[in-house]
Amino acid sequence: MSDAESPKGPGSAPAEPAGGYRVLARKYRPASFEDLIGQEAMVRTISNAFESGRIPQAWILTGVRGVGKTTTARILARALNYELPDGSVKGPTIHMPVMGIHDQAIIDSRHIDVLEMDAASHNSVDDVRQINDAVRYAPVSARYKVYILDEVHMLSGAAFNALLKTLEEPPPHAKFIFATTEIRKVPVTVLSRCQRFDLRRVDADVLIAHLAGIAAKEGIEAEQGALALIARAAEGSVRDSLSLMDQAIAHAAGPVRAEDVRQMLGLADRVRIVDLFEALMKGDIAAALTELRAQYDIGADPAVVLSDLAEFSHFVTRMKVVPSVGDDVSLSEAERVRGRAFAQQLSLRVLSRTWQMLLKGIGEVQSSGRPVAAAEMVLVRIAYAADLPTPDDVVRSLTDSGGGAPARGGGGGAGAAAAAPVASQNYAPRFEAPRGAPRAQVVASQPMASNAPAVRRDEPEAQPTVAIKSFAELIAFVADKRDINAKMALERDVRLVRFEDGQLEIALMPSAPKSLVHELQQKLSTWTGRRWIVVISKEQGERTLREQANDRQAALRQEVLQDPLVQAVLKKFPGAKVGEITQTADEPHADEGLAAPSDTEEDD
């Protein structure tokens, strides 16, 4: 609708003088709900609310920049105050086929009853108090007073608090419309008083069709590929896409071609990006570096090249998981066809590794004083890594070719598990009694005679006696009692000298608590229902259970490192280290936790 078609009315002002150039983002700003693109869910909700008369007192619109929050707020204000000179429209409506009495002034943001305030620069309590004072008065000419607060999240906490009461119980003639890009910064107390709409990013195919329609209206010839590049660069923002379209028209000074848009945005040719990706996946470092230099020489930014590579890696990964992604019309034919081929050939592990290296490399290039050199080193790393087989492939190839014999005594299983080139980790052994160790046997005490005196309520009931036959069985018994401190003390601070049921002779480590002996004796007597004697011996005793576990782990690691298969893998991956060693179910001696000293010697 042109300015000349807007009728003059009580809320109108003179139209903008003709002849001056208006940028596309302003010239083609939507003036009605029919003009909005990509927001069908919001339009349907508002339409139903208007038709049923269930109009809230406040709305809050959220979304990324340029998606149409302020424009939607003005359209809402227009719909609330839509009137025709003949008086045929009696209330709010979303159907606005012609310009109404107040419409042009509202669209131009100069209507006296529709107040727009930028909360970024008017965020104090005094600014909100002015709204609270003015909201009480009836509108001058329109049906409603409408307050539009843009970037409402910038209001101070005190300003939000000052607004709450008015927002919850506004006069019947007042409506509030808030817009924000940071919905999480808006207090919940404000959100709960508003009807919320999340304006979604506009899909690339919708943006391309929108740009094509504007180009036709402007009489500009534009290639489909150029529009696709603009839509992709806009990332779902209509305003950004129109601004880029304006820039592309000026840059091309004629038909808008894809090559012109690439030069304007500093983008590399998408086909050349795919060629570069292919060279990297083949491990052809020379071809990759040559292609990067060629793109750099024609003006491509090295960081943008890596970003395009990361975007294509992400696209191939998505196509591998969801093949229908390849139907996106914003993609070139080369991207769709060759991307599908890459998705079939490359594994998710390779694609994920490439994505991670590119993501890290982009930051290196952006912070480097020599970006092209930094980009070349990133490509070298990716090409080198792409040519390396995975650890599973190495183990499989070495096994198939007879590269190593299985380790004796079940060591092959442990060696295979340790072959992955992971960072070395400190081994934290589990101090537990062996799974095969017998649990303490509970011997029921003799039942009391029927004529025995009744037990008084304040006396503890008789505990069943417990027989414990070995030190390992004692550890298991203490673990069952869930006394972590006692269990850890027995494993870490106690050297066993002699063990008998009811008597424990030990030597203590320097780290042992001074009250350990007394506490052990008291707890064991209470738990077993019989007297226990714990004494300190002058003999050295056996090694502690922790020391025994460390010895077994050290011996197992040495056995694994001597395995031919593990040595072959370490040689294949320079710098790789054997991390934590785990064993399969048929190798019980190290996976079972701590065992008695005699059992340990037999297992090793």
C-alpha positions in Angstrom: 0.0 0.0 0.0 1.5 3.3 -1.1 1.6 6.5 0.9 -0.8 8.1 -1.5 -3.5 5.6 -0.7 -3.6 6.4 3.0 -6.6 8.5 4.0 -6.3 11.4 6.3 -8.0 11.0 9.7 -7.8 12.3 13.3 -4.8 10.2 14.1 -2.9 10.7 10.9 0.0 13.0 9.9 1.3 14.1 6.6 2.8 11.2 4.6 6.5 11.0 4.0 7.6 13.1 1.0 7.8 11.2 -2.2 11.0 11.1 -4.3 13.5 10.1 -1.5 15.0 6.6 -1.7 13.8 4.2 0.9 15.7 1.1 1.7 14.0 -2.2 1.0 13.7 -3.1 4.6 11.5 0.0 5.2 9.8 0.1 1.8 8.6 -3.5 2.1 7.9 -3.6 5.8 4.7 -5.5 6.4 1.6 -3.4 7.2 -0.9 -6.2 7.9 -0.9 -9.8 9.1 -1.3 -11.0 5.5 2.1 -9.5 4.8 3.9 -11.3 7.6 5.9 -14.3 6.4 6.9 -17.4 8.4 4.7 -16.5 11.5 1.5 -18.4 10.7 1.1 -19.8 14.2 1.1 -16.4 15.8 -1.3 -15.0 13.2 -3.8 -17.8 13.8 -3.7 -17.3 17.6 -4.3 -13.6 17.3 -7.0 -14.1 14.8 -8.9 -16.5 17.0 -8.5 -14.2 20.0 -9.9 -11.2 18.1 -12.8 -13.2 16.7 -13.8 -14.5 20.1 -13.2 -11.2 21.9 -10.6 -12.8 24.2 -8.0 -10.0 23.8 -5.3 -9.9 26.6 -4.1 -6.7 28.2 -0.5 -7.4 27.2 1.6 -9.3 24.7 5.3 -10.0 24.7 7.1 -10.8 21.4 10.5 -12.5 21.4 12.9 -13.6 18.7 16.2 -13.0 17.0 17.0 -9.6 15.5 15.2 -8.6 12.3 12.5 -11.3 12.6 9.7 -8.7 12.8 9.0 -8.0 16.5 8.5 -4.2 16.2 6.7 -4.6 12.9 4.3 -7.1 14.5 3.8 -4.8 17.4 2.7 -2.0 15.0 0.4 -4.3 13.1 -1.2 -5.3 16.4 -1.7 -1.7 17.3 -3.2 -1.1 13.9 -5.6 -4.1 14.3 -6.7 -2.9 17.8 -7.5 0.5 16.5 -8.7 -0.3 12.9 -11.5 2.1 11.9 -13.0 3.1 8.5 -14.5 6.5 7.8 -17.9 5.0 7.3 -17.9 3.5 10.8 -18.5 -0.1 9.5 -15.8 -1.6 11.7 -16.9 -1.6 15.4 -14.0 -3.4 17.1 -10.5 -4.9 16.8 -10.0 -7.1 13.7 -7.1 -8.7 11.8 -8.8 -8.2 8.5 -7.6 -4.8 7.2 -8.1 -4.8 3.4 -7.7 -1.0 3.1 -5.9 1.7 5.1 -8.0 2.9 8.1 -8.3 6.2 9.7 -5.3 5.7 12.1 -3.3 3.2 10.1 -0.7 5.4 8.4 0.1 7.3 11.5 0.6 4.1 13.4 2.8 2.5 10.7 4.9 5.7 10.7 5.1 5.6 14.5 3.6 9.1 14.9 0.1 8.4 16.3 -0.7 10.3 19.6 -2.4 7.2 21.2 0.2 4.7 20.2 3.4 5.3 22.2 6.6 3.6 21.2 9.4 3.7 23.8 12.9 2.3 23.4 13.5 0.6 26.8 17.3 0.6 26.1 17.4 4.4 26.5 14.4 4.9 28.7 14.9 2.2 31.4 14.5 4.1 34.6 11.7 4.2 37.2 10.8 7.8 36.1 10.1 6.6 32.6 7.8 3.9 33.8 6.1 6.4 36.2 5.2 8.6 33.2 3.5 5.6 31.6 1.6 4.9 34.8 0.5 8.5 35.1 -0.6 8.8 31.4 -2.3 5.4 31.1 -5.2 6.6 33.3 -6.4 9.0 30.7 -8.6 7.9 27.8 -7.2 7.9 24.2 -7.6 11.1 22.2 -8.9 9.6 18.9 -8.2 5.9 18.7 -10.1 3.0 20.3 -7.2 1.9 22.6 -4.1 3.5 24.0 -1.2 1.2 23.0 2.2 1.2 24.6 5.0 -0.5 22.6 8.2 -1.1 24.6 11.0 -2.3 22.5 13.9 -4.2 24.1 12.0 -4.4 27.3 14.6 -6.6 29.0 16.7 -3.4 29.3 14.4 -2.0 32.0 15.9 -1.8 35.4 14.6 -4.0 38.2 12.9 -1.1 39.9 11.3 -0.1 36.6 9.9 -3.6 36.2 8.5 -3.5 39.7 6.9 -0.1 39.0 5.2 -1.5 35.9 3.7 -4.6 37.5 0.5 -3.2 39.1 -0.4 -1.3 36.0 0.4 -4.3 33.8 -1.8 -6.6 35.8 -4.8 -4.3 36.1 -4.6 -1.7 33.3 -7.6 0.5 32.4 -9.9 -1.0 29.7 -8.7 1.4 27.1 -5.0 0.5 27.5 -2.9 -2.3 25.9 0.8 -3.1 26.3 3.0 -4.8 23.6 6.6 -5.7 24.6 9.4 -6.8 22.3 12.7 -8.4 23.3 15.6 -10.5 22.0 16.5 -11.6 25.6 13.4 -13.2 27.0 15.3 -14.8 29.8 16.2 -11.4 31.2 12.5 -10.5 31.6 11.3 -11.2 35.2 8.8 -14.1 35.5 6.4 -11.7 37.3 6.2 -9.7 34.0 6.0 -12.8 31.7 3.1 -14.2 33.8 1.0 -11.1 33.0 1.6 -11.2 29.2 0.6 -13.5 26.3 3.8 -14.6 24.8 4.7 -15.1 21.1 8.0 -16.6 20.0 8.6 -15.3 16.5 10.6 -18.0 14.7 13.4 -17.6 12.2 12.1 -17.6 8.6 13.0 -20.7 6.6 15.5 -20.2 3.8 13.1 -21.3 1.1 10.5 -18.8 2.3 13.1 -16.0 2.3 14.2 -16.9 -1.2 10.6 -16.7 -2.5 10.2 -13.4 -0.6 13.3 -11.9 -2.1 12.4 -13.1 -5.6 9.0 -11.3 -5.3 10.7 -8.1 -4.2 13.2 -8.3 -7.0 10.4 -8.7 -9.5 8.6 -5.6 -8.0 11.8 -3.6 -8.2 12.5 -4.7 -11.8 15.8 -6.3 -10.7 17.1 -9.4 -12.4 18.5 -11.8 -9.7 19.9 -15.3 -10.0 18.4 -18.0 -7.8 21.8 -18.8 -6.5 22.4 -15.2 -5.5 19.1 -15.1 -3.6 20.0 -18.4 -1.9 23.3 -17.0 -0.7 21.6 -13.9 0.7 19.0 -16.0 2.5 21.6 -18.2 4.0 23.7 -15.3 5.2 20.6 -13.7 6.8 20.1 -16.7 9.0 16.3 -16.4 9.2 16.2 -12.6 9.6 13.9 -10.8 7.1 15.4 -7.4 7.8 19.0 -8.7 7.3 18.0 -10.4 4.1 16.5 -7.1 2.7 19.6 -5.1 3.8 21.9 -7.6 2.1 19.6 -7.5 -1.0 20.0 -3.7 -1.1 23.7 -4.0 -0.8 23.9 -6.7 -3.5 21.9 -4.5 -6.0 24.3 -1.6 -5.4 27.3 -3.9 -5.7 26.2 -5.5 -8.9 25.0 -2.3 -10.6 22.9 -4.5 -12.8 21.7 -8.2 -12.6 22.5 -9.7 -9.2 24.6 -12.8 -9.8 25.8 -15.3 -7.3 29.4 -14.4 -8.0 28.8 -10.8 -7.1 27.1 -11.8 -3.9 30.1 -14.1 -3.0 32.5 -11.2 -3.5 30.4 -8.8 -1.5 30.1 -11.2 1.4 33.7 -12.5 1.2 32.4 -16.0 0.5 34.1 -18.7 -1.4 32.4 -20.6 -4.2 30.3 -23.4 -2.7 31.6 -25.8 -5.4 35.1 -24.9 -4.4 34.3 -25.5 -0.8 33.1 -28.9 -1.6 36.3 -29.5 -3.6 38.3 -28.4 -0.6 36.3 -30.7 1.6 36.9 -33.7 -0.7 40.7 -33.0 -0.8 40.8 -33.0 3.0 38.8 -36.2 3.3 41.2 -37.9 0.9 44.2 -36.7 2.9 45.5 -34.8 -0.1 47.3 -32.0 1.8 48.9 -30.4 -1.3 45.6 -30.1 -3.1 43.9 -28.6 0.0 46.6 -26.0 0.5 46.5 -25.1 -3.2 42.7 -24.6 -3.2 42.8 -22.5 0.0 45.5 -20.2 -1.5 43.5 -19.9 -4.7 40.4 -18.9 -2.8 42.4 -16.5 -0.6 43.9 -14.8 -3.8 40.5 -13.9 -5.1 39.5 -12.3 -1.8 38.0 -15.1 0.4 38.5 -14.6 4.1 40.4 -17.7 5.6 38.1 -17.7 8.6 35.0 -17.6 6.3 36.5 -20.5 4.3 36.8 -22.6 7.5 33.3 -21.6 8.6 32.0 -22.7 5.2 33.8 -26.0 5.6 32.4 -26.5 9.1 28.9 -25.7 7.7 29.3 -28.3 4.9 30.6 -30.9 7.4 27.5 -30.2 9.5 25.3 -30.6 6.5 26.9 -33.9 5.5 26.5 -35.2 9.0 22.8 -34.2 9.1 22.3 -35.8 5.7 23.8 -39.0 6.9 21.4 -39.1 9.8 18.4 -37.5 8.1 18.6 -37.9 4.3 15.6 -35.6 3.7 17.9 -32.7 4.6 19.2 -32.8 1.1 15.9 -31.5 -0.3 16.7 -27.9 1.0 16.2 -25.5 -2.0 18.7 -23.0 -0.6 21.4 -25.5 -1.4 23.1 -25.8 -4.7 22.9 -28.9 -6.9 26.5 -29.7 -6.3 26.1 -29.5 -2.5 23.1 -31.8 -2.6 24.5 -34.5 -4.9 28.1 -34.5 -3.6 26.9 -34.1 0.0 24.8 -37.2 -0.3 27.8 -39.1 -1.7 30.0 -38.0 1.2 27.3 -39.0 3.7 27.3 -42.5 2.3 31.1 -42.8 2.3 32.2 -41.1 5.5 31.7 -42.4 9.1 30.1 -40.3 11.8 33.4 -40.5 13.7 35.3 -38.9 10.9 32.7 -36.2 10.4 32.5 -35.4 14.1 36.3 -35.2 14.3 36.4 -32.9 11.3 33.8 -30.6 12.8 35.6 -30.4 16.2 38.9 -29.5 14.5 37.3 -26.9 12.3 35.5 -25.3 15.2 38.7 -25.0 17.1 40.6 -23.8 14.1 38.2 -21.0 13.3 39.0 -19.4 16.6 42.7 -19.8 16.0 42.4 -18.1 12.6 40.4 -15.2 14.0 42.9 -14.5 16.7 46.0 -15.0 14.6 48.1 -12.2 13.1 48.6 -14.4 10.0 45.2 -15.9 9.4 46.0 -17.6 6.1 49.0 -19.4 7.7 46.8 -20.4 10.6 44.2 -21.7 8.3 46.7 -23.8 6.3 47.9 -25.4 9.6 44.3 -26.3 10.5 43.9 -27.9 7.1 47.1 -29.9 7.5 45.9 -31.2 10.8 42.5 -32.2 9.3 44.0 -33.9 6.3 46.5 -35.8 8.4 43.8 -36.9 10.8 41.5 -37.9 8.0 44.2 -40.3 6.6 44.6 -42.0 9.9 42.7 -45.2 10.6 40.6 -45.4 13.8 42.0 -47.5 16.7 39.4 -50.2 16.0 40.6 -50.4 12.4 44.3 -50.6 13.5 43.5 -53.4 16.0 41.5 -55.3 13.4 44.1 -55.0 10.7 47.0 -56.0 13.0 45.0 -59.0 14.3 44.0 -60.1 10.7 47.5 -59.8 9.5 49.0 -61.6 12.4 50.7 -58.5 13.8 50.5 -59.8 17.3 49.9 -62.9 19.2 47.3 -62.9 22.0 48.7 -62.2 25.4 49.1 -65.2 27.6 46.8 -65.7 30.5 44.0 -63.7 29.0 46.2 -60.6 28.5 44.9 -60.2 24.9 41.6 -59.0 26.1 43.1 -56.5 28.4 45.5 -55.4 25.7 42.8 -54.8 23.2 40.8 -52.8 25.6 43.9 -50.7 26.4 44.8 -50.0 22.8 42.8 -46.9 22.3 45.1 -43.8 22.3 43.5 -42.0 25.2 45.1 -39.7 27.7 46.8 -41.4 30.6 44.6 -41.5 33.7 45.5 -42.3 37.3 44.2 -45.6 38.3 41.9 -45.5 41.3 41.5 -49.1 42.5 38.4 -50.3 44.1 39.0 -51.7 47.6 36.5 -54.5 47.9 36.5 -58.0 49.2 36.6 -60.7 46.5 33.3 -61.6 45.0 34.0 -65.3 45.7 34.8 -64.7 49.4 32.3 -66.4 51.7 30.1 -64.0 53.7 30.1 -64.1 57.4 28.0 -66.9 58.8 25.3 -65.9 61.3 24.7 -68.4 64.1 21.4 -68.0 65.8 21.6 -67.9 69.6 19.6 -70.5 71.7 16.0 -69.5 72.2 15.0 -68.4 75.6 13.0 -70.7 77.8 9.4 -70.1 78.0 9.6 -69.4 81.7 12.5 -66.9 81.4 11.8 -63.4 82.6 10.7 -61.0 80.0 13.2 -58.6 78.6 12.7 -55.0 79.8 12.0 -52.3 77.2 15.1 -50.3 78.1 17.5 -53.3 77.7 18.9 -54.0 74.2 17.7 -57.1 72.5 20.2 -60.0 72.2 22.2 -59.9 69.0 22.9 -63.1 67.0 26.5 -64.2 67.1 28.5 -63.9 63.9 31.4 -66.2 62.9 34.1 -64.7 60.7 36.8 -67.0 59.4 39.3 -64.8 57.5 40.5 -61.2 57.1 38.9 -61.0 53.6 35.6 -62.1 55.2 36.0 -59.4 57.9 36.4 -56.7 55.2 33.2 -58.0 53.5 31.4 -58.0 56.8 32.4 -54.4 57.6 31.3 -53.3 54.1 27.9 -54.9 54.7 27.6 -52.7 57.8 28.2 -49.6 55.5 30.8 -48.2 57.8 33.1 -46.6 55.2 35.6 -45.2 57.6 36.2 -48.6 59.2 36.4 -50.3 55.9 38.9 -47.8 54.5 41.0 -48.0 57.6 41.2 -51.8 57.4 42.3 -51.5 53.7 44.6 -48.6 53.9 46.1 -48.4 57.5 46.2 -52.1 58.7 49.0 -54.7 58.0 47.6 -58.1 59.0 49.8 -60.2 61.3 47.4 -62.9 62.5 43.7 -63.5 62.3 41.5 -65.7 64.4 37.7 -65.6 64.9 37.3 -63.0 67.6 41.0 -61.9 67.6 42.8 -59.6 65.3 46.6 -59.0 65.5 47.7 -56.1 63.3 50.5 -53.6 62.6 49.5 -50.0 61.9 50.7 -47.6 59.2 51.8 -44.1 60.2 48.5 -42.7 58.7 46.3 -44.8 61.0 44.1 -42.9 63.5 45.2 -43.2 67.2 41.8 -44.4 68.2 41.6 -47.1 65.4 42.2 -50.1 67.6 39.7 -49.2 70.3 37.0 -48.3 67.7 37.5 -51.5 65.8 37.3 -53.6 68.9 34.1 -51.9 70.1 32.4 -52.0 66.7 33.2 -55.6 66.0 32.0 -56.7 69.4 28.7 -54.8 68.9 28.2 -56.1 65.3 29.0 -59.8 66.0 27.4 -60.1 69.4 30.6 -61.5 71.0 33.8 -60.2 72.4 36.6 -59.2 70.0 40.2 -58.5 70.9 42.3 -56.2 68.6 46.0 -55.9 69.5 48.9 -54.2 68.0 51.9 -56.4 67.1 55.6 -55.5 66.9 55.9 -57.7 63.7 55.8 -56.0 60.3 52.9 -58.0 59.0 51.6 -58.3 55.4 51.3 -55.4 53.0 48.1 -53.4 53.2 45.2 -54.2 50.9 45.8 -51.0 49.0 49.4 -51.8 48.5 48.5 -55.3 47.3 46.0 -53.7 44.8 48.6 -51.3 43.5 51.1 -54.1 43.1 48.6 -56.2 41.1 47.7 -53.2 38.9 51.4 -52.4 38.2 52.0 -56.0 37.3 49.0 -56.1 35.0 50.0 -52.8 33.3 53.5 -54.2 32.7 52.0 -57.4 31.2 49.7 -55.3 28.9 52.6 -53.1 27.8 54.6 -56.2 26.8 51.7 -57.5 24.7 52.8 -57.6 21.0 49.4 -56.2 19.8 49.6 -53.3 22.2 53.1 -52.5 21.2 52.1 -52.6 17.5 49.2 -50.1 18.2 51.5 -47.8 20.2 53.9 -47.8 17.4 51.2 -47.1 14.8 50.0 -44.1 16.9 53.1 -42.1 18.0 52.5 -40.4 21.3 49.6 -42.6 22.3 49.4 -43.9 25.9 47.7 -46.8 27.6 45.0 -45.4 29.8 43.0 -47.2 32.5 43.1 -51.0 32.0 39.9 -53.0 32.2 39.3 -56.7 31.8 36.6 -58.9 30.4 34.4 -61.1 32.5 36.5 -64.2 32.0 39.6 -62.5 33.6 38.6 -62.3 37.3 41.9 -61.6 39.0 42.1 -57.8 38.6 38.5 -57.0 38.1 37.3 -58.6 41.3 38.8 -55.9 43.5 41.0 -56.9 46.4 41.6 -60.5 47.4 43.4 -62.3 50.2 47.2 -62.4 49.7 47.3 -66.1 48.9 44.6 -65.7 46.2 46.4 -62.8 44.7 49.6 -64.8 44.2 47.7 -67.7 42.5 45.8 -65.3 40.1 48.9 -63.5 39.1 
